[in-house]
């Protein structure tokens, strides 16, 4: 029997808080105190403090004095901006990777995550790949984008653009604009 691997407590706390923010149970502008969150979740202040730092780096919390933070909640405009920045980052990765990708077999468009992560991976630039992966994971984890089958035709269009040697940035931007509007609708923003 193999040992069970649980995520670190700080990640569990950050995940719980992130989920509450995306579900809008924690409202935009609401103040949170380490002690109160620790008591509510039944943990010490240390993983809460670490989770606050993680969520602050993700832009979901804003630091205040006295170990407090303020929720930076989701709005339709913020969500559009976040998707636009992710589109710009992925578009640049794809444009830089275009010469390499043209001669390669692309992952199937149905495999959305693998399909989009290839752009950073073929460059061999770990820092850019990690930056992109982290931002995509944060955004996709919380806003429940449409199922992969809804994205497949868009991914097919991106693949076709890459195979033709055409600049993929406009098509990737379009992909994220559609995802943003669907997410806004699903979240009722």
LUMZAMI-733212 format. One record per residue (C-alpha): residue number from 1; x negated, y negated, z negated. Coordinates in Angstrom, 1 decimal. Each point is the difference from the previous one (the first is absolute). Layout:
<pts>
<pt NUM,<X,Y,Z>>
...
</pts>
This chain:
<pts>
<pt 1,<0.0,0.0,0.0>>
<pt 2,<-1.3,-3.5,0.9>>
<pt 3,<0.0,-2.9,-2.4>>
<pt 4,<2.7,-2.6,0.4>>
<pt 5,<-1.3,-3.4,1.2>>
<pt 6,<2.1,-2.9,-1.2>>
<pt 7,<-0.5,-3.6,1.3>>
<pt 8,<-1.8,-2.2,-2.6>>
<pt 9,<2.4,-1.7,-2.4>>
<pt 10,<-0.7,-3.5,1.4>>
<pt 11,<1.1,1.3,3.5>>
<pt 12,<3.2,1.4,-1.5>>
<pt 13,<0.7,-3.3,-1.8>>
<pt 14,<-0.7,-2.0,3.2>>
<pt 15,<2.2,2.3,2.0>>
<pt 16,<2.9,-0.3,-2.4>>
<pt 17,<-0.3,-3.8,-0.1>>
<pt 18,<-0.5,-0.2,3.8>>
<pt 19,<3.2,2.1,0.5>>
<pt 20,<1.9,-2.3,-2.4>>
<pt 21,<-1.2,-3.1,1.9>>
<pt 22,<0.9,1.4,3.4>>
<pt 23,<3.4,1.2,-1.3>>
<pt 24,<0.4,-3.6,-1.4>>
<pt 25,<0.7,1.3,-3.5>>
<pt 26,<-2.9,-2.4,-0.9>>
<pt 27,<1.0,-3.3,1.5>>
<pt 28,<-2.1,-2.7,1.7>>
<pt 29,<-1.5,-2.3,-2.6>>
<pt 30,<0.8,2.4,-3.0>>
<pt 31,<-2.7,-0.1,-2.7>>
<pt 32,<-1.5,3.3,-1.2>>
<pt 33,<-2.0,0.6,-3.1>>
<pt 34,<-2.5,2.8,-0.4>>
<pt 35,<1.3,0.9,-3.5>>
<pt 36,<3.6,0.2,1.2>>
<pt 37,<-0.8,2.1,3.1>>
<pt 38,<-2.2,2.3,-2.1>>
<pt 39,<2.7,0.5,-2.5>>
<pt 40,<2.7,0.7,2.7>>
<pt 41,<-2.2,2.5,1.8>>
<pt 42,<-1.4,1.6,-3.2>>
<pt 43,<-3.6,-0.6,0.9>>
<pt 44,<-2.8,-2.1,-1.5>>
<pt 45,<-0.8,-3.6,1.3>>
<pt 46,<-3.1,1.1,1.8>>
<pt 47,<1.7,1.8,3.0>>
<pt 48,<2.5,-2.8,0.1>>
<pt 49,<-2.7,-2.6,0.2>>
<pt 50,<-1.8,2.0,2.8>>
<pt 51,<3.4,0.4,1.8>>
<pt 52,<0.6,-3.8,-0.2>>
<pt 53,<-3.5,-0.5,1.6>>
<pt 54,<0.8,2.4,2.8>>
<pt 55,<3.4,-1.6,0.7>>
<pt 56,<-1.5,-3.5,-0.2>>
<pt 57,<-2.5,1.0,2.6>>
<pt 58,<2.9,1.3,2.2>>
<pt 59,<1.7,-3.4,-0.4>>
<pt 60,<3.0,1.4,-1.9>>
<pt 61,<-0.9,-1.7,-3.3>>
<pt 62,<-1.5,-3.4,-0.9>>
<pt 63,<-2.2,-0.3,-3.1>>
<pt 64,<1.2,-2.3,-2.9>>
<pt 65,<-1.6,-0.8,-3.4>>
<pt 66,<0.4,2.3,-3.0>>
<pt 67,<-0.2,3.3,1.9>>
<pt 68,<3.2,-0.8,1.8>>
<pt 69,<0.7,0.2,3.8>>
<pt 70,<2.8,-1.3,2.2>>
<pt 71,<1.7,2.2,2.7>>
<pt 72,<-0.5,-1.1,3.5>>
<pt 73,<3.1,1.7,1.4>>
<pt 74,<1.0,0.8,3.5>>
<pt 75,<1.7,-2.4,2.3>>
<pt 76,<0.8,0.4,3.7>>
<pt 77,<-2.6,-2.6,0.9>>
<pt 78,<-2.7,1.6,-2.2>>
<pt 79,<0.7,3.4,1.5>>
<pt 80,<-0.2,-1.4,3.5>>
<pt 81,<-3.3,-1.7,-0.9>>
<pt 82,<-1.4,3.2,-1.5>>
<pt 83,<0.9,2.1,3.1>>
<pt 84,<-1.4,-2.7,2.3>>
<pt 85,<-3.4,0.1,-1.8>>
<pt 86,<0.0,3.7,0.1>>
<pt 87,<0.8,-0.2,3.7>>
<pt 88,<-2.9,-2.4,0.6>>
<pt 89,<-2.4,2.2,-1.9>>
<pt 90,<1.0,3.2,1.8>>
<pt 91,<0.1,-1.8,3.3>>
<pt 92,<-3.6,-1.2,-0.4>>
<pt 93,<-1.1,3.5,-1.0>>
<pt 94,<1.7,1.5,3.0>>
<pt 95,<-1.4,-2.7,2.3>>
<pt 96,<-3.5,0.7,-1.3>>
<pt 97,<0.5,3.7,0.3>>
<pt 98,<1.5,-0.2,3.5>>
<pt 99,<-3.2,1.0,1.9>>
<pt 100,<-0.4,3.1,-2.2>>
<pt 101,<3.7,0.9,-0.1>>
<pt 102,<0.4,0.0,3.8>>
<pt 103,<-2.0,3.2,0.4>>
<pt 104,<1.4,1.8,-3.1>>
<pt 105,<3.1,2.0,-0.5>>
<pt 106,<2.3,-2.0,-2.3>>
<pt 107,<1.9,1.6,-2.8>>
<pt 108,<3.6,0.7,0.9>>
<pt 109,<2.3,-3.1,-0.3>>
<pt 110,<2.2,2.1,-2.4>>
<pt 111,<-2.8,0.1,-2.5>>
<pt 112,<0.4,-3.7,-0.9>>
<pt 113,<-2.6,-0.2,-2.8>>
<pt 114,<-2.7,1.8,1.9>>
<pt 115,<0.8,-1.9,3.2>>
<pt 116,<-0.5,-3.4,-1.6>>
<pt 117,<-2.9,1.0,-2.2>>
<pt 118,<-2.1,1.1,3.0>>
<pt 119,<-0.7,-3.6,1.0>>
<pt 120,<-2.1,-0.7,-3.1>>
<pt 121,<-1.5,3.5,-0.1>>
<pt 122,<-1.5,0.1,3.5>>
<pt 123,<-1.9,-3.2,-0.8>>
<pt 124,<-1.9,1.7,-2.9>>
<pt 125,<0.4,-3.2,-2.1>>
<pt 126,<1.0,1.3,-3.4>>
<pt 127,<0.7,-3.5,-1.4>>
<pt 128,<2.5,-1.0,2.7>>
<pt 129,<1.6,3.4,0.0>>
<pt 130,<0.5,-0.2,-3.8>>
<pt 131,<1.3,-3.5,0.2>>
<pt 132,<2.6,1.0,2.6>>
<pt 133,<0.9,3.3,-1.7>>
<pt 134,<0.6,-1.7,-3.4>>
<pt 135,<2.1,-2.8,1.4>>
<pt 136,<2.1,2.4,2.1>>
<pt 137,<0.5,2.4,-2.9>>
<pt 138,<1.1,-2.9,-2.4>>
<pt 139,<2.5,-1.3,2.6>>
<pt 140,<1.3,3.3,1.2>>
<pt 141,<0.3,1.5,-3.5>>
<pt 142,<2.4,-2.6,-1.2>>
<pt 143,<2.2,-1.0,2.8>>
<pt 144,<1.0,3.4,1.3>>
<pt 145,<-0.5,-0.6,3.8>>
<pt 146,<2.1,1.9,2.5>>
<pt 147,<-0.7,3.7,0.5>>
<pt 148,<-2.8,1.2,2.2>>
<pt 149,<2.4,0.9,2.8>>
<pt 150,<1.1,-3.6,0.2>>
<pt 151,<-3.6,-1.1,0.4>>
<pt 152,<-1.0,2.7,2.6>>
<pt 153,<1.2,-2.0,3.1>>
<pt 154,<-1.9,-3.0,-1.3>>
<pt 155,<-3.1,2.1,-0.6>>
<pt 156,<0.3,1.4,3.5>>
<pt 157,<0.0,-3.5,1.5>>
<pt 158,<-3.1,-0.8,-2.1>>
<pt 159,<-1.7,3.2,1.3>>
<pt 160,<0.9,-0.9,3.6>>
<pt 161,<-1.4,-3.5,-0.4>>
<pt 162,<-3.3,1.4,-1.4>>
<pt 163,<-0.3,2.6,2.8>>
<pt 164,<0.5,-2.7,2.6>>
<pt 165,<-2.8,-2.1,-1.6>>
<pt 166,<2.4,-2.9,-0.7>>
<pt 167,<-0.3,-2.2,-3.1>>
<pt 168,<2.0,1.9,-2.6>>
<pt 169,<0.5,-3.0,-2.4>>
<pt 170,<3.4,-1.2,1.5>>
<pt 171,<1.5,3.5,-0.1>>
<pt 172,<-1.3,0.7,-3.6>>
<pt 173,<1.4,-3.4,-1.0>>
<pt 174,<3.4,1.0,1.5>>
<pt 175,<-0.1,3.3,-1.9>>
<pt 176,<-0.5,-1.8,-3.4>>
<pt 177,<2.7,-2.7,0.8>>
<pt 178,<2.5,2.8,0.6>>
<pt 179,<-1.1,1.8,-3.3>>
<pt 180,<0.3,-3.3,-1.9>>
<pt 181,<3.5,-0.7,1.2>>
<pt 182,<1.1,3.6,-0.8>>
<pt 183,<-1.5,-0.2,-3.5>>
<pt 184,<1.6,-3.4,-0.6>>
<pt 185,<3.4,1.5,1.0>>
<pt 186,<-0.5,3.2,-2.1>>
<pt 187,<-1.0,-2.1,-3.1>>
<pt 188,<2.8,-2.4,0.5>>
<pt 189,<-2.2,-3.1,0.0>>
</pts>
